Amino acid sequence: MIISYNKLWKLLIDKKMNKKDLRLAAGVSTSVIAKLGKGENVTTDILLKICKVLDCDISEIMEIESE
């Protein structure tokens, strides 16, 4: 199974934010943003920080896809 953060990137567009805005608002590192961009695993704490900034649920920023 593959984790996809495509929903996150679409939500950023809808909220007129870029990755740098998200990084600064959520207080996460550039390496975290890079991991998200590559569809790699990040901790639940990080995902919750992002959800708090975007005022959304975790299901609105990620999904699990079959390979």
Steps between C-alpha positions, in 0.01 A plus 500: 500500500610854423427818696389787282500862611339628178201619703735718705645670193150563357388643834799735505401628157141552616623696802746699284799375700833367384724242663711767670189659654394160632847424635519828692141487631525138616854536634639206306836464326578511131588130519145423615357688203741308274384168650138596438586590142652156448209321667718377784391429856483782754385485861141543604605802707612677183180413318297636792699827496420535129133423561484762774646766269268407213198444729430158353484130580786262426292328229493833314878511454598138436374169370629146465513365147555143394814442294 
